[in-house]
């Protein structure tokens, strides 16, 4: 995407790292990363290479009680993993499956 090509992924990841305690920043960042990754293999690969999987998982772990962070974190992880074996493997290896299940159980409504 044009925004990603102009450094948008890096900017979002940087904002998420700089404001790790801010749930709204984490929510918006996860949403943006999910959008960047949606049906775009190169962006999925770039996000993972820049540490995006870890950053999203960290956001979810740090804001386990925030339903919107959990929702958009799951959205981002799903898009990272969709039709991308390397990302699927990485997410699983980093505990992402358990974290998604925890989010689903904790925010059932």
Biotite code that builds the C-alpha atoms (Angstrom):
import biotite.structure as struc

atoms = struc.array([
    struc.Atom([0.000, 0.000, 0.000], chain_id="A", res_id=1, res_name="UNK", atom_name="CA", element="C"),
    struc.Atom([1.082, 3.577, -0.510], chain_id="A", res_id=2, res_name="UNK", atom_name="CA", element="C"),
    struc.Atom([1.112, 4.399, 3.204], chain_id="A", res_id=3, res_name="UNK", atom_name="CA", element="C"),
    struc.Atom([3.238, 1.347, 3.973], chain_id="A", res_id=4, res_name="UNK", atom_name="CA", element="C"),
    struc.Atom([5.633, 2.260, 1.167], chain_id="A", res_id=5, res_name="UNK", atom_name="CA", element="C"),
    struc.Atom([6.092, 5.717, 2.718], chain_id="A", res_id=6, res_name="UNK", atom_name="CA", element="C"),
    struc.Atom([7.102, 4.292, 6.114], chain_id="A", res_id=7, res_name="UNK", atom_name="CA", element="C"),
    struc.Atom([3.684, 3.877, 7.659], chain_id="A", res_id=8, res_name="UNK", atom_name="CA", element="C"),
    struc.Atom([4.434, 0.471, 9.164], chain_id="A", res_id=9, res_name="UNK", atom_name="CA", element="C"),
    struc.Atom([7.562, 1.763, 10.897], chain_id="A", res_id=10, res_name="UNK", atom_name="CA", element="C"),
    struc.Atom([5.698, 4.789, 12.249], chain_id="A", res_id=11, res_name="UNK", atom_name="CA", element="C"),
    struc.Atom([2.897, 2.666, 13.706], chain_id="A", res_id=12, res_name="UNK", atom_name="CA", element="C"),
    struc.Atom([5.329, 0.204, 15.287], chain_id="A", res_id=13, res_name="UNK", atom_name="CA", element="C"),
    struc.Atom([7.378, 3.050, 16.749], chain_id="A", res_id=14, res_name="UNK", atom_name="CA", element="C"),
    struc.Atom([4.287, 4.712, 18.230], chain_id="A", res_id=15, res_name="UNK", atom_name="CA", element="C"),
    struc.Atom([3.204, 1.424, 19.777], chain_id="A", res_id=16, res_name="UNK", atom_name="CA", element="C"),
    struc.Atom([6.644, 0.935, 21.341], chain_id="A", res_id=17, res_name="UNK", atom_name="CA", element="C"),
    struc.Atom([6.849, 4.535, 22.565], chain_id="A", res_id=18, res_name="UNK", atom_name="CA", element="C"),
    struc.Atom([3.376, 4.426, 24.135], chain_id="A", res_id=19, res_name="UNK", atom_name="CA", element="C"),
    struc.Atom([3.126, 0.847, 25.359], chain_id="A", res_id=20, res_name="UNK", atom_name="CA", element="C"),
    struc.Atom([1.076, 1.912, 28.414], chain_id="A", res_id=21, res_name="UNK", atom_name="CA", element="C"),
    struc.Atom([-1.545, 3.708, 26.328], chain_id="A", res_id=22, res_name="UNK", atom_name="CA", element="C"),
    struc.Atom([-4.376, 1.313, 25.460], chain_id="A", res_id=23, res_name="UNK", atom_name="CA", element="C"),
    struc.Atom([-5.815, 3.613, 22.772], chain_id="A", res_id=24, res_name="UNK", atom_name="CA", element="C"),
    struc.Atom([-2.472, 3.765, 20.958], chain_id="A", res_id=25, res_name="UNK", atom_name="CA", element="C"),
    struc.Atom([-2.161, -0.021, 21.130], chain_id="A", res_id=26, res_name="UNK", atom_name="CA", element="C"),
    struc.Atom([-5.723, -0.503, 19.874], chain_id="A", res_id=27, res_name="UNK", atom_name="CA", element="C"),
    struc.Atom([-5.250, 1.885, 16.957], chain_id="A", res_id=28, res_name="UNK", atom_name="CA", element="C"),
    struc.Atom([-1.837, 0.446, 16.159], chain_id="A", res_id=29, res_name="UNK", atom_name="CA", element="C"),
    struc.Atom([-3.145, -3.110, 16.043], chain_id="A", res_id=30, res_name="UNK", atom_name="CA", element="C"),
    struc.Atom([-5.990, -1.987, 13.809], chain_id="A", res_id=31, res_name="UNK", atom_name="CA", element="C"),
    struc.Atom([-3.618, -0.175, 11.436], chain_id="A", res_id=32, res_name="UNK", atom_name="CA", element="C"),
    struc.Atom([-1.211, -3.120, 11.259], chain_id="A", res_id=33, res_name="UNK", atom_name="CA", element="C"),
    struc.Atom([-4.096, -5.479, 10.573], chain_id="A", res_id=34, res_name="UNK", atom_name="CA", element="C"),
    struc.Atom([-5.197, -3.238, 7.739], chain_id="A", res_id=35, res_name="UNK", atom_name="CA", element="C"),
    struc.Atom([-1.669, -3.055, 6.303], chain_id="A", res_id=36, res_name="UNK", atom_name="CA", element="C"),
    struc.Atom([-1.464, -6.867, 6.372], chain_id="A", res_id=37, res_name="UNK", atom_name="CA", element="C"),
    struc.Atom([-4.898, -7.526, 4.893], chain_id="A", res_id=38, res_name="UNK", atom_name="CA", element="C"),
    struc.Atom([-4.402, -9.383, 1.600], chain_id="A", res_id=39, res_name="UNK", atom_name="CA", element="C"),
    struc.Atom([-0.864, -8.010, 1.207], chain_id="A", res_id=40, res_name="UNK", atom_name="CA", element="C"),
    struc.Atom([1.901, -10.600, 1.507], chain_id="A", res_id=41, res_name="UNK", atom_name="CA", element="C"),
    struc.Atom([4.784, -8.121, 1.271], chain_id="A", res_id=42, res_name="UNK", atom_name="CA", element="C"),
    struc.Atom([3.361, -6.066, 4.145], chain_id="A", res_id=43, res_name="UNK", atom_name="CA", element="C"),
    struc.Atom([2.847, -9.210, 6.247], chain_id="A", res_id=44, res_name="UNK", atom_name="CA", element="C"),
    struc.Atom([6.486, -10.141, 5.719], chain_id="A", res_id=45, res_name="UNK", atom_name="CA", element="C"),
    struc.Atom([7.690, -6.591, 6.439], chain_id="A", res_id=46, res_name="UNK", atom_name="CA", element="C"),
    struc.Atom([5.632, -6.280, 9.617], chain_id="A", res_id=47, res_name="UNK", atom_name="CA", element="C"),
    struc.Atom([7.044, -9.543, 10.955], chain_id="A", res_id=48, res_name="UNK", atom_name="CA", element="C"),
    struc.Atom([10.602, -8.584, 9.994], chain_id="A", res_id=49, res_name="UNK", atom_name="CA", element="C"),
    struc.Atom([10.234, -5.312, 11.913], chain_id="A", res_id=50, res_name="UNK", atom_name="CA", element="C"),
    struc.Atom([9.054, -7.063, 15.073], chain_id="A", res_id=51, res_name="UNK", atom_name="CA", element="C"),
    struc.Atom([5.372, -6.414, 14.544], chain_id="A", res_id=52, res_name="UNK", atom_name="CA", element="C"),
    struc.Atom([4.229, -9.813, 15.763], chain_id="A", res_id=53, res_name="UNK", atom_name="CA", element="C"),
    struc.Atom([6.054, -9.310, 19.057], chain_id="A", res_id=54, res_name="UNK", atom_name="CA", element="C"),
    struc.Atom([4.726, -5.773, 19.409], chain_id="A", res_id=55, res_name="UNK", atom_name="CA", element="C"),
    struc.Atom([1.113, -6.843, 18.891], chain_id="A", res_id=56, res_name="UNK", atom_name="CA", element="C"),
    struc.Atom([1.508, -9.731, 21.334], chain_id="A", res_id=57, res_name="UNK", atom_name="CA", element="C"),
    struc.Atom([3.061, -7.335, 23.844], chain_id="A", res_id=58, res_name="UNK", atom_name="CA", element="C"),
    struc.Atom([0.139, -4.932, 23.429], chain_id="A", res_id=59, res_name="UNK", atom_name="CA", element="C"),
    struc.Atom([-2.317, -7.738, 24.051], chain_id="A", res_id=60, res_name="UNK", atom_name="CA", element="C"),
    struc.Atom([-0.412, -8.987, 27.107], chain_id="A", res_id=61, res_name="UNK", atom_name="CA", element="C"),
    struc.Atom([-0.093, -5.491, 28.518], chain_id="A", res_id=62, res_name="UNK", atom_name="CA", element="C"),
    struc.Atom([-3.758, -4.636, 28.098], chain_id="A", res_id=63, res_name="UNK", atom_name="CA", element="C"),
    struc.Atom([-5.425, -7.981, 28.753], chain_id="A", res_id=64, res_name="UNK", atom_name="CA", element="C"),
    struc.Atom([-8.428, -6.247, 30.354], chain_id="A", res_id=65, res_name="UNK", atom_name="CA", element="C"),
    struc.Atom([-9.028, -3.922, 27.394], chain_id="A", res_id=66, res_name="UNK", atom_name="CA", element="C"),
    struc.Atom([-11.518, -5.554, 25.028], chain_id="A", res_id=67, res_name="UNK", atom_name="CA", element="C"),
    struc.Atom([-10.701, -3.301, 22.078], chain_id="A", res_id=68, res_name="UNK", atom_name="CA", element="C"),
    struc.Atom([-6.968, -3.966, 22.301], chain_id="A", res_id=69, res_name="UNK", atom_name="CA", element="C"),
    struc.Atom([-7.733, -7.674, 22.389], chain_id="A", res_id=70, res_name="UNK", atom_name="CA", element="C"),
    struc.Atom([-10.141, -7.421, 19.452], chain_id="A", res_id=71, res_name="UNK", atom_name="CA", element="C"),
    struc.Atom([-7.773, -5.508, 17.201], chain_id="A", res_id=72, res_name="UNK", atom_name="CA", element="C"),
    struc.Atom([-4.806, -7.568, 18.346], chain_id="A", res_id=73, res_name="UNK", atom_name="CA", element="C"),
    struc.Atom([-6.638, -10.697, 17.230], chain_id="A", res_id=74, res_name="UNK", atom_name="CA", element="C"),
    struc.Atom([-7.565, -8.947, 13.982], chain_id="A", res_id=75, res_name="UNK", atom_name="CA", element="C"),
    struc.Atom([-3.924, -8.061, 13.317], chain_id="A", res_id=76, res_name="UNK", atom_name="CA", element="C"),
    struc.Atom([-2.621, -11.530, 14.175], chain_id="A", res_id=77, res_name="UNK", atom_name="CA", element="C"),
    struc.Atom([-5.263, -13.143, 11.967], chain_id="A", res_id=78, res_name="UNK", atom_name="CA", element="C"),
    struc.Atom([-4.251, -10.993, 9.026], chain_id="A", res_id=79, res_name="UNK", atom_name="CA", element="C"),
    struc.Atom([-0.539, -11.571, 9.663], chain_id="A", res_id=80, res_name="UNK", atom_name="CA", element="C"),
    struc.Atom([-1.126, -15.331, 9.639], chain_id="A", res_id=81, res_name="UNK", atom_name="CA", element="C"),
    struc.Atom([-3.592, -15.592, 6.759], chain_id="A", res_id=82, res_name="UNK", atom_name="CA", element="C"),
    struc.Atom([-1.909, -17.448, 3.885], chain_id="A", res_id=83, res_name="UNK", atom_name="CA", element="C"),
    struc.Atom([1.530, -16.785, 5.408], chain_id="A", res_id=84, res_name="UNK", atom_name="CA", element="C"),
    struc.Atom([3.134, -19.930, 6.830], chain_id="A", res_id=85, res_name="UNK", atom_name="CA", element="C"),
    struc.Atom([6.167, -18.195, 8.344], chain_id="A", res_id=86, res_name="UNK", atom_name="CA", element="C"),
    struc.Atom([4.018, -15.737, 10.282], chain_id="A", res_id=87, res_name="UNK", atom_name="CA", element="C"),
    struc.Atom([1.642, -18.484, 11.385], chain_id="A", res_id=88, res_name="UNK", atom_name="CA", element="C"),
    struc.Atom([4.578, -20.470, 12.739], chain_id="A", res_id=89, res_name="UNK", atom_name="CA", element="C"),
    struc.Atom([6.079, -17.412, 14.449], chain_id="A", res_id=90, res_name="UNK", atom_name="CA", element="C"),
    struc.Atom([2.789, -16.421, 16.088], chain_id="A", res_id=91, res_name="UNK", atom_name="CA", element="C"),
    struc.Atom([2.323, -19.939, 17.442], chain_id="A", res_id=92, res_name="UNK", atom_name="CA", element="C"),
    struc.Atom([5.924, -20.136, 18.671], chain_id="A", res_id=93, res_name="UNK", atom_name="CA", element="C"),
    struc.Atom([5.541, -16.836, 20.554], chain_id="A", res_id=94, res_name="UNK", atom_name="CA", element="C"),
    struc.Atom([2.429, -17.992, 22.405], chain_id="A", res_id=95, res_name="UNK", atom_name="CA", element="C"),
    struc.Atom([-0.021, -16.193, 20.171], chain_id="A", res_id=96, res_name="UNK", atom_name="CA", element="C"),
    struc.Atom([-2.556, -18.990, 20.010], chain_id="A", res_id=97, res_name="UNK", atom_name="CA", element="C"),
    struc.Atom([-2.872, -19.164, 23.788], chain_id="A", res_id=98, res_name="UNK", atom_name="CA", element="C"),
    struc.Atom([-3.100, -15.383, 23.953], chain_id="A", res_id=99, res_name="UNK", atom_name="CA", element="C"),
    struc.Atom([-5.916, -15.285, 21.388], chain_id="A", res_id=100, res_name="UNK", atom_name="CA", element="C"),
    struc.Atom([-7.783, -17.969, 23.326], chain_id="A", res_id=101, res_name="UNK", atom_name="CA", element="C"),
    struc.Atom([-7.289, -16.005, 26.551], chain_id="A", res_id=102, res_name="UNK", atom_name="CA", element="C"),
    struc.Atom([-8.661, -12.893, 24.853], chain_id="A", res_id=103, res_name="UNK", atom_name="CA", element="C"),
    struc.Atom([-11.688, -14.800, 23.607], chain_id="A", res_id=104, res_name="UNK", atom_name="CA", element="C"),
    struc.Atom([-12.387, -16.289, 27.039], chain_id="A", res_id=105, res_name="UNK", atom_name="CA", element="C"),
    struc.Atom([-11.867, -12.983, 28.836], chain_id="A", res_id=106, res_name="UNK", atom_name="CA", element="C"),
    struc.Atom([-14.103, -10.958, 26.554], chain_id="A", res_id=107, res_name="UNK", atom_name="CA", element="C"),
    struc.Atom([-16.880, -13.358, 25.732], chain_id="A", res_id=108, res_name="UNK", atom_name="CA", element="C"),
    struc.Atom([-19.512, -10.645, 25.525], chain_id="A", res_id=109, res_name="UNK", atom_name="CA", element="C"),
])
